[in-house]
Amino acid sequence: MSENNYKVGVIGYGWAATAHIDAINGTNQGTVTAVYSSRELNPEDLKSAHGSDITPYQDLDAMLADPDVDVISITSYPNQHKDQAIAAARAGKHLIIEKPLALSLEDCRAIQEAVEEAGVKACVCFEVRWSNQFQTTQKLIADGTLGNIHYGEVDYYHGIGPWYGQYRWNTTKENGGSSFLSAGCHALDALVFCMGSEFISVSAMNAQSSHDIFTKYEYPTTTVALLNFANGAVGKVASSIDCFQPYYFHTHLVGSEGSLLDNKLYSNKLHEGDKVWNEVPMALTDSGDVADHPYQDQFQAYFDALDKGEDMPLTSLNEAMKSWEVVFAADLSAAEGRTVSIEELR
């Protein structure tokens, strides 16, 4: 067990922040000791809710200047991420950044540059990679059960309407950005994670529900993207945040030896004929509630990597940037009605 104790300051005190705080406090090394919010917060209320002594700040510069704060977790509105992440990095703080990393590729790269210049470490919240479903899926890929994957699709279906807290700001272009930036980036990142090859080009299209609830969005709420990978594989990602249906994180991988459909497996290596799916014991990614996200496993890996002075596995900033490039390429493709290659972005 590590002897280090990382004191963490959280920027923003909303729904995601509460999940971050409890997950950080659940790790072996992390303790939330400070929270910045534009609202006045009561220290006793914070301690009662989260079990640790937390100093509330209404001055972000003051929290960043606190020498006892080692790590900053950013859970604020997306349009604030860039400036806050850069300020925290320049203050010498390690970073945890909730998705979206930022709302433009230029802003993401500005964060990346500030982190590299400051010599700090950053974790990006693509926490689906740490879910039981995708950890199990990776094991099946690694042991050859599916063979070489030549086609994959991962789709995100989650109607984000007024019944969901994110809706009040998510409808705006300023903070929601796009269907992928708002939420579907998790599916796109999961596909990149599973395909194991560099993305080379994407062709995407948009649509939007005609229901009154979803016409309030200032951007198209459904996007579908077709991806080409360097190894010759192809993939598809759909992001629908304007659907009326239960949350569904659809996954279908097709390989030279078998296929995986959510938690159902067929493989030549199981020798059970051509009509039998085998159910794989895994906890499916089936909820948009941040309380159900695998933040604690992700943050534990992050603090373990900090102990070693290394980038964390799976969701370091540099690793996450590969998926953010695909997100922005897909949005550009849909906006301009053409195929976009990775070379155009670099």
Secondary structure, 3 states (H helix, E strand, C coil): CCCCCEEEEEECCCHHHHHHHHHHHCCCCEEEEEEECCCCCCHHHHHHHHCCCCEEECCHHHHHCCCCCCEEEECCCHHHHHHHHHHHHHCCCEEEECCCCCCCHHHHHHHHHHHHHHCCCEEECCHHHHCHHHHHHHHHHHCCCCCCEEEEEEEEECCCCCCCCCHHHHCCCCCCCCHHHHHHHHHHHHHHHHHCCCEEEEEEEEECCCCHHHHCCCCCCEEEEEEEECCCCEEEEEEECCCCCCCEEEEEEEECCEEEECCEEEEHHHCCCCCCCEECCCCCCCCCCHHHCCHHHHHHHHHHHHHHCCCCCCCEHHHHHHHHHHHHHHHHHHHHCCCEEHHHHC
